[in-house]
Amino acid sequence: MANRHLLVGLIAVIGCSSQPATSLSSRAATARNSRAAVTSLAESAAAAPRALTDLGTRRAGSDWPRFLGPTGDGISTETGIVTPWPAAGLKVVWQRQVGTGYCVPSVSKGRLFLFDRHGDNARLSCWKSETAEPLWQFDYPTHYEDRYGYNNGPRCCPVVDDDRVYIHGVEGMLHCLSADDGKPRWRVDTFADFGVVPNFFGVGSTPVVEGDLLIVQVGGSPPTDKNAPFPEQTGNGSGVVAFDKWTGKIRYKITDELASFSSPVLTTIDGRRWCFVLARGGLIGFEPSTGKVDFHYDWRARELESVNAANPVVVGNRVLITEAYGPGSSFLQVRPGAYDVLWNDADKGRRKSLQSHWTTPIHHNGYVYGDSSRHPENADIRCVELATGKVMWREPDNGHTSLLMVDGHFVVLTEFGELILIKVNPQKCEEISRFDLFRLVEGAPKERSRAAQREAPWWAAPILSHGLLYVRSKNTLMCLELIPTK
């Protein structure tokens, strides 16, 4: 029986597949239309990027154009946060009701991009980030139905690159749109084109941009696996696919891995570019420009209903991977063509160092901080010494949490709607402030338990751009002022 907390955030937050909702002939037609669309839109897509007018007025700070921010690690370089917080909570700049989904927005050039679902349409909305004034929206039909009863909206946040924005839908549709007006540039149906077998919760791996490439964890299978049970699925060489970001054409495909809900991580080690993907079965290390694979390291729980979801954490030439269903964490030292295991949790029983479900841990000065546990009732925030795996401290009783690091602090969002400010300290959990977000939601019931239930879960990690903190519940996207303007 599926565990009710098997969900991967985004989430993740945050996948490779979806549950089929149309006939085989219809899917084949979709595939043909997808390929035709790539060809018909290729001319306009190949144009040089056009500079967008910056619509923002808050000049201090930085954009948040992709999953886990500008550096892809959940760390903001902004400074000057409000501390401690007022008892009533941070100032609400604006709030809006949102559609179905789990993913956070992205912010670039004064524009906020939100990917959610309304009825049978997936929708990318573009608003002014400081006011929520609508600019444009793009819709396409979707029929995804989650097989475990979670919501049917997108899990992957938008990825903004210059004048383009990329979205990866829960059913496998990949779109490139104009960030200025939402006009389509190209699209690919990865479900139809690569034979993806339905995964647990649909697509949940956000793509990344590397040079002229859009690197996507696809995880396709041969046609014979279409109705195969999970243990019998095989790959077809499309575990990771690099598309030309201008045209959508395939530049390379690598590995027979199936997809997870973790997103690719790009970095430079000793002058060489690397991409790390924690796929369904383990970690892949490869050269992103060519697709040359350096190694594959097996790392996944033995039980069928298990997932890899947190992103790899790269520190110098070392990589931490973590999951919540069995083996826990493993810490590797990597080099071209090989790796060495520095430590792992495989034989630690219940005394594992870190078991992150969907929250990617954050590294600072030799320690990682993050959420640990498969189940919310025994989840804790913890600090772990990276070199040894030693647990420095634990803070329980918050359920699952997501973290953002900024200005010497962690902004922690609990799945129950509490926002907590914790000082970065490897010796103890030093809480500064906390308040209930759902008390700020317009129209929320006055009774605490009813208000919390209406808005839960708060699974999307908070993001920060130009001093404004964006947090999302099930129904509401809220913009708070974390760093006042001077």
N, C-alpha and C positions, 0 to 999 in steps of 0.2 A: 504494500500500500504506500502510495506516495506521501512523503512527509510534507506537511502543509507549509513548512518554511524552506522548501527546496528552492524557492525563487532566487534568481540572480538579478541583482540590481543593474544595473544599468551601467547600468545600470550601469555597465557594464557595462556601468554599469554596464556590464554589462555584456556567442550564438551563431547559428549558421542556417537555420531552417525554419519551416513552418508547416502547419498541418494543411494538406491539400483541401481546397474548397471548390474546385471546379473539375470538369471532366478532363480526361487525357487529351481529347481533341482540342478542348479549349486551351489547355496548358500549352499544347504544341503551337496553337495559333498565337498565344502570348509570346512564346519564344521567337517565332518568326517576326512578330511585330517589334519585339525588343531589338533584334538584330537590325531590322530595317530602320528603327529609330536611331541607332548608333550611326548608321551610314548617312541618313538624311540630315542629322544635326551636326555631323563632324566638321563641316566647313565653318560654321559659326563658332563651334567649340574651340577650334584651333587658333582663334584670334588671340593676340597678346592681351594680358590682363589690363583692364581699364581702372584707373584710380577712382575710388569711390569718395564722394564728399563725406567728410566726417560730420555726423549729425549730433554728436555729443557736445556738451558744454563743460563737462568736468574733465579738465586737462590732466590732472595728476592721476597716476595709476596706469593700468594697462588693460588691454582687451583680454577676453577669455574665449578664444575662438575654437577650442576643441575640447575633447574629453580630458578632464583633470588639468585643464588650464594651459597657459602658453608654454610651459616646460613639461607638461604631460605627467606631473608627479603630485598634483594636488597642493602645490606650494605657491603662494603669492608673494611677490616682492614688495607689495604696497606697505606703507607704514602710516602710523597716526590713528590707529583704531580707538574707538571709545572703550575705555576701561577704567573702573568697572562699569557694567551696564546699569542703566536705570532699572529700578524694581519693576516698573511696568513694561520693560522691554525696549528694544531699539525703535527708533522712529520709523514709521511706515511711510514710504515714499509713494507707493501705489500697490494695488493688488487686483488680480483679475481671476475669474473662473476659467478653468482650462478643461480640455477634453481628456479622453482616456489615454493613459500612458505612464511610463515610469521614468523617462529620461529628463535630464536637466536641459536648460537652454544653453545656447552659446551667444557670446556678445562680441561684436566687431564694428568699429567705426560708428558708434552710437546706435547700432541696430541690434536688437535681440531676436534670435531665431529660435522658435519653439516648435517642436515636432510632437504632434499628438493625434488622436483619432476622434472623429465626429461622425457618429453613425457608421456607415459603411465606407467612409472616406478617411484616408490618412491625410493629414494636413500639415504643411510647413507654413507657419505664420511669421511674418517679419513686422516687428513693432519698434518704435523708438525706445531705446533701452531705459531712458531716464523718465519717460512719461507713460509708456505703454500705448502710445498713439499708433493705431494700425497703419501700416504702409502697404502691404500686399499679402496675399496668401496663395498657396499652391496646393491643390487637392488631387489625389488619385484614388481609384477604388481599391479596397482591400477587403478580403473575406476571411482573414485569419481568425481562428477560434482556439484559444489556449486549451490544451488537452488536460491540464491540471486545475483549471478553474480560476487562474489568475486573469488579470484584465488583458484585453486584446489589442492594446495600443503599442506604440513603438517603445523599444528599449534603448536604442542607440541615439546619442545626441547628435545634432548637426555638426559638421566640420566646415569651417569657413577658411578659405584660402584666397586671398586677394579679392577678386570680384566674383568668386564662385562659392557656392555652398553645396555640400554633398550630404545626402541623407540615405540611410540604409534601413529599410523598413522591416518590420517584424516578419513579414511574409517573404522577404528576400529581394524586394525591388531596390535597386541602386539608382539614384538620380543625381545628376549634376544640374544645378540651376544657377541663373544669374542672381547674385546677391543684391543687385540694385532693384530688380523688378520681378524676380521669381520666374522668369521665362525659362523653359527647359532647354538645356544644351545637349544632353544625352541621357540615356537610361539603359540599364541592363537588368534583366530578370535573372538573378543568379540561381533562383530555385529551378527554373525551367532550363537554363543554359548549361548548368553544371550537375544536374541530377541530385540535388540536396535531399537527403532523407530527413523527415521531420525530427527535430531535436526536442528537448523537453519543453522549452518555453519560447520557441521561435528564434529569430535572429537577435543576438545581444552583444555582438562584437563591433565596436565602433571603428571605422577605417582610420588610417593615418596618411598624410601626404609626405612624400619624400621626393624632393626635386620635381620631376615631371610625372611622378608615379602616384597613384592612389592604391595603397596596399590594403587588401581586404582579406579577412579570414572567411573563406567560403566553405570548404569542407564538403565537396561534392562526392557522389558515389555513382558507380555504373548503373545502367538501367535495371540490371538483374536484382539490385538491392532495394528497389522501390518499396517492396512490401516486406522486406526482411526485418526480423526483430533486431533490437539494438546490438546484441552481442555478435550478430552475424554480418553487420554492415562493414563494408570495406571502402577504401578511398579510391579515387580515380585520378590522382595527381593534381587535384585542385584544392588542396588543404589551404594554401595561401595563394591568392591571385593578385598580381600587380597589373593594374589598368593604366593606360595612358590617361592622365587626369584631364587632358584637353578633349579627347575624342571618345573615351570609353573602350578603346580597343585593347585587347590582351597583349601585354608585353612579356609576361612569363607566368608560369604556373609551377608550384613546387609542392612536394610531399603528398603522401596518401593519408595524412591525418584528417580526422573529422574535426569539425569546429567546436569551440567552447564558447563561453560568454566573456572571456578575457579579451582585451584589445591589444593590438600590436604596440610594442614600445621601441622607439628609435633612440640611438645613442651613438657616441663616438668613444672608442677605446683605443688608446695608443695610436691615434691618428687615422684609424679605420672606422668606417660606419658599420653599425650593426643594427639588426632588427631581431627582437625576441618576441616569440608568440607562444604563450602557454595554451596549447591546443587541447582537444579533449583528452588525449592520451599522454601529454607531456610537453616539455619545453623544446622549441625549435630555435636554434640560433643560426642566422644566415646573413649574407651581405645584401642589403636592400636594393642596391642599384642593379645587380645581376641575378639575384635569386640563388646564388651559390650557397648550398647548405653546409654549415660547419659541423653541426651535430644535432642529435635528437636525444633527449634525456627523458626516460619514462617517469611519469609522476601523475598518478590518478588513484582514487579509491577503488577498491575491488568491487564494491557493490554497484549494481547496475544503475540505480537511481542516484547518481552522484554527478557533480559538475565541477569544472575548474572555472573560476570567475574573476578573481582578483588579478590585476596586472602584475607582471614581473617588476621588481624594484631593483634598479641598477645603481650600484655604488662603485665607481671606478671600474675595475675589471671583474667585479663580483656581482652575482645576480641572486636575489632571493625570490623564490616562488612559494606560494602558500595556498592551501585549500582547506575545507572544513569537514569533509566526509570520511577521512581515513588517515592518510599518511601525514597530514599537517604541512610543515614547511621543510624546504631544502635550500641550502646556501651553497652556491657553486662559484668557482673561479674559472673564468673562461679565457680561451685563447683561440686563434684561428685553427679550426679543425678539431678542437678538443675541449674538455672541461675536467675539472677536479672537484670532487665533493668535499666541502670544508666541514659541514655538519648537516644532519637532517633529523627529523622527528620520527622516522619510520619505526624505530624500536623503543620509543619512550612511553608507550602505553597511554595512560591518561595524563601524563605529565609533559605534554607537548609544549613547545615554545610558543607557537602561534598557529592558529587555525582560522584564517580570514575567510569569510563566506564570499561576499561580493565587494567589500570595502578594500581598496588597495592601501596597504600600509604606507606611512610617510616616514622617510629617513631624515635624520638630523644628527650630525656630529657623532656617528657611530652607533646610534640607537634607532630602532623603528617603533612607531606608535600606530596602533590600529585596533580594530574590532576583532575579537576572537570568539569562536564557537559556532556550531551549527544551529543550535536552538536559542531563541531569544531569552528563555528563562534562565539560562546559565551563561549568557554572553557577558563579556567584560571588555572594557577599554584597557589595553595593556601597553607597557613599554618593555622592549626586549633588546638586550645587548647584541648587536649584530654579529660581532666576531665569534661569540660563544653560544648564542641562543639562550643565554640566561635571562629569565623573566625578572625585571627590576621591580615592577609593581603592577597591580591589577585594580581596576575600579568597576565593581559589579553593579547590577540592579538598574541598568539603563536600556535593556534590550539591545538589539543591534543598532549600531551607530555608524555615521559617516563623518569623516574628518576633513577639514581644510586648515592648512597651516598659514599663518600670517602674523607678521610683526611680533615674533616671539611667543605666539599663542596658538592654540588649536581652537577653532570654532567647530563644535561637535553638535551634530544633529541626530537626535534619537528617533527611532521609528515611531515613538509615541508622541512626537511633536514638541519635545523640549529642546531648546537651544542652550548650549553650555559653553562657557569660555574657560579654557584650561591653560595654564602657563606651561610652556615647554620646559620640562624638568625631568631628567632621567632618574632622579632619586625618589620622587613621590608624585602622586597626582595632586596638583595644586589648583583646585577649582577657584575661579574668581567670581563668576556670575552664572546665573541660570534663570530662564523664564519659559513659560508656556506659550508657544507660538499660536496655538489654536484660539487663545483668548483675543488675539489681534485680528482674527478672520471675521470679515464682515458677515453678519447674519448667522454666526455660529450660535448654537444654543447656550444659554447662560450656565446650564448645569455642566460641570466639568467633564464628567464621563461621557455624556452624550456628544459634547463638542469634540472631544478627542476621538471618539468613535467615528464621527462623521468625516473627519479629515484624514484619519490614519489609513494606510501607513505613509510615513514620510521617509521613503527609501532613496530618493534622489540626493546625491551629495550636494551640499551648498557650494555656490560659486561666487567669486568676487571680481568685480570689474569697475575700475575708476571709483572706488570707495563704496559702491553699492553691492549689498549682499542679496543674492537671489536664492530663495528657498521654495521648495515645492511640496505640497501635500497631494493627497488623492485628487482633490478638487480645485485647489487654489495655488496660483503662483504669486509670491509676495516679494516685493522689493523693499529692503531695509537699508537705512543709512548706517554703515559700520564705521566709515571714515568721513567726518564732516568736512565740508569745503572750508577753506580759509578765506 
